Amino acid sequence: MFWVLLLLLAWAVAGAACTRLCLAAVRAAAAEPKGAVALRGHDLTLYEAAFLSGGPARVADVTLVSMARQRRLLLAHTGWATVVDPRGRDEMERSVIGAIGPEGQSRIAPVRAATAAADAVRGLADRLVSAGLAVPDGTGSTVAAGVRQVRAAALVVPALGATALLLPGPTGMPRGLVALWFALPLALTLSCLAIARVEIPPHARWASPAGQRLLTALTRRADGKGTGGDGGGDGDDRTYLASVAVRGIRAIGEPELRAAFAHRDQPWRD
């Protein structure tokens, strides 16, 4: 009857992981300040939408794409950024220019990393948290850690079941029924993952429930107007950049520009 101990262990692993994820999700949902109610009609800026969708790195990406489309920054398909206009129009652009350095040219990867860690992005994050649109540090990572633990449990449970089935000697009941008992905690973990996939969007790591509602409204407006791939007008260009802010670099329409970002996380040698 050693398999019963393994079954209890499987239930303990699955139950603990699912409980942790549920509690983390509840705490994240309850973290919305009362002041966020007044901001539900707020129109997000591109930088705000970028941060709520993908965090500091997304803000850096949107800034780079915006400057490149305005021909004030050249992003080569080889992964290099070159300053064309050294006058930044806002603090984010000035952070990018400062990250590139006095020589006016640098690899995109270190520029992106330095911009994401700049004071301008940290100030943006603090304002969004104060407004109730972004989650405080640690809240989103707790939810993500809960999801990872449930995924691990979904692997541990069948491993324990296989161990129980491979044990020598009689089990006291048909092995098919033993497998069915282990299928129950496995079903629990898989169901929890399925619910998390629907109820916890990817940007929940950064955006509070109020921020997620504003992102949903922004996404619907962008979908209704299209992505404006060529950026013929200011409105089209903003819609295009909004799509990049929400969806990331996969929303970039220009092949050359997308190729430049393909080098951003690859190692390099000078």
N, C-alpha and C positions, 0 to 999 in steps of 0.2 A: 504493500500500500504506500510505498515511497512516492508514487506518482501524485498522491493527494497533497503531499507537502509541496511538490513542484507546482501543482495547481493553485494552492494557496499563495505561493510566491508570485505566480503569474497574475493573480487577481490583485495582490498588493502593489505590484509594479504598475499595472494598468490603472488601478484606482488612484494611486498617488499622482501619477502623471496627469490624468484627466482632471483631477481635483485641482491640481496646481494651475493648470491652464484656465480652468473656469474661474478660479479666484482672481487670477491676474487680469482676465478679461473684465470681470466685474469691477475690480479696483480701477482699471483704466477708464471704464465707462462712468464711474462715479467721481472721477477726478475733474470733471468739467465744472469750472467755477460759475457762480450765478451771473457774473458779468458777461459771460459768453453769450447769453440769450440775446443781449442787445446787439450783438455783432452778426446775427444770422443773415442780415441783409447786406453785410459788408462785401464790397467787391475786392477780391484778392488782387494784389499786384503780382507781377510775374515772379518776383523773387519770393514772395510769400507762398505762392502756389508751388514753386519749385521746392522750397524747404519742406512744406507739408507733405509733398509727394515723395521726395527722395532724400531729404536731409541736406546737410551742408554741401555734399558733393554735387547734388543736383543744381544747387544755386550756382556753383562754379560752372557747371556745364551750360546752363542757360545764359550766363553772362558771356562766356566765350562764344557761344553761337550767335548771340545778339550782336556782339562787336564784329564778328566775322561777316555777318550779313549786311552790316552797315559799312563794310570795307574799311573799318578802322583797326582791324586786326586780321592778319593773314594766318590761316590755319592750313598748313601744307599737308598733303596726303601722307607724307613721310613721318608725321607726328611732331612737327615743329611749329611753334607759335612765334610770329614776328609782328612787332608793333608798327602800325602805319600812322596812327594818330595818337600821340602820347598824352593827350588831354582826356582824362576820364570824365564822363558826364555825371557819374554818381560814385558813391563810396565803393560799390561793388566793382565797377570798372577800374577805379583807382587801385583797388586791391589786386586785380589781375595784372595791371601794368607794373605795379610794384613787385609782384611775384616774378614777372618776366625778367626784371632787373635792368640795370642801366645800359646794358649792351643791346637791349631791344629784341632779343631772340632767346628762346629757351624751348626745351622739350615740353610738351603739353602735360605730361604726367606730373612733374613737380609743380607746375603752375597751378594745376587743378588742386593738388593737395594743399599748397600754400594758401590758395584763395579760400578753400573750404575751412581752413583753420584761422582765417583772418578775423580781426576784431569786428569788421562790418557784418560778417555772418553770425558771429556770436551775439552781437547786438540785435540782429533780426530775430534770432532764436529766442532771446530774452523777451522781446516785445510780443512775440506770438504766444509764448507761455503765459505772460501776464494778461494777454487778451483772452486766454482760454481757448485758443485755436490749436496750440501745440501741446504735446504732453511733456511733462518735466523729464529731465534726464533720468534714465533708469526704468521708467514706466513701460515704454515701448519695448525695451530690451527684455523686460521681465516676461511680457507676452510672447516675444520671439523665443525666449528660453523655454517657456512652457510648451510651445509647439514642437521644439526640438526634442524635449523630453518625451512627449507623446509619440513622436516618430520613433524614438529609440525603444519605447515600450512595445510598439507594434512589431519590432524586430525581436525583442527579447521573448515575448510571449510564444511565438511559434517555435523559437529555439528551445524553450522549456518543454513545450509540447512534444517536440521531436525527441528530446531526451527521455521523456516519460515513456514514449512508445518504444524506444530502443532499449529500455531497461530489461535485463534478463529476468526470467522467472514470471510467475503468474501475476496479473494485475488485479484479479478479483472481479473483473468485468470485461466484456469484449473491448478490444483495442479501438474499434470504431467509436464506441461510446466514450472512451477516454479522449479521443481526438475531438469529439463534439464538445466535451466539457471545456477543453482549451480553446475551442473556437469562440466561446462566449466572451472571455476577456479580450480576445483579438477583435471581435466585432465591436466591443466598446471603444477600443482605441481607434479603429478605423472610422467609426461613426463620429467620434470626437474630432478627428482630423477633417472629415468632410464638412462638419458644421463650422469648424474654424476657417476653412477655406472660403465658405460663403459669408460668414458673419464678421470675419476679421480680414479686412482688405490689406494689401501689401503696405499701403501708406499709414496703417494704424500705428506703426512704429514711431511716426513723427506727429501725425495729426490727431487731435482730440475728436470726440464725436461731433462737436460744432465745426471743427476744421474739415472733417470728412464731408459734412453736408455742403459746405461751401465748395469743396473740390468737386463734388458730384455735380453741383449746379454749373461750375465752370466747364467741366468736361462736356456736359450736355450742350452748352452754348458753342463750344469749339466743334463738336460733332455736327451741329446744325449748320455751321458756316463753312465747314471743311477746313483743311489744314493750310490752304494758301501756300502751296509749295514754292512758288516763285516769288512770293512776297511783293506783289505788284504795288500795293498801297499800304498805308500805315495800319489800317484795320486788318487787312489780310496778314500783314507781318506780325501783328500782335496775336492774332489767332494762331498763326504758325508757332510762335514762341510759346504760347500757352499750351499747345499740344506737346511741345518738347518739355515744358516744365512739368506736365502731368505724367507723360509717358516715358520720358527719358530720351536718350540719343537714338533709340530705335525709331523715333518719329521724325528724325532728320530726313528731308527729302533729297538733298543734293548728294550724289555719290562721292564727290571729292571731299566734302565736309564730313561725311560719315566715315570715310577712310581715315581722315585725320584723327578722329576719336578712337579708331580701332587700335591705335598705337598707345593710347593713354596709360594703360596699365601694364604694358610690356616692359621688361627690363631693358636698359640701354647702356651703352658704353660710349663715352666721349672720345 
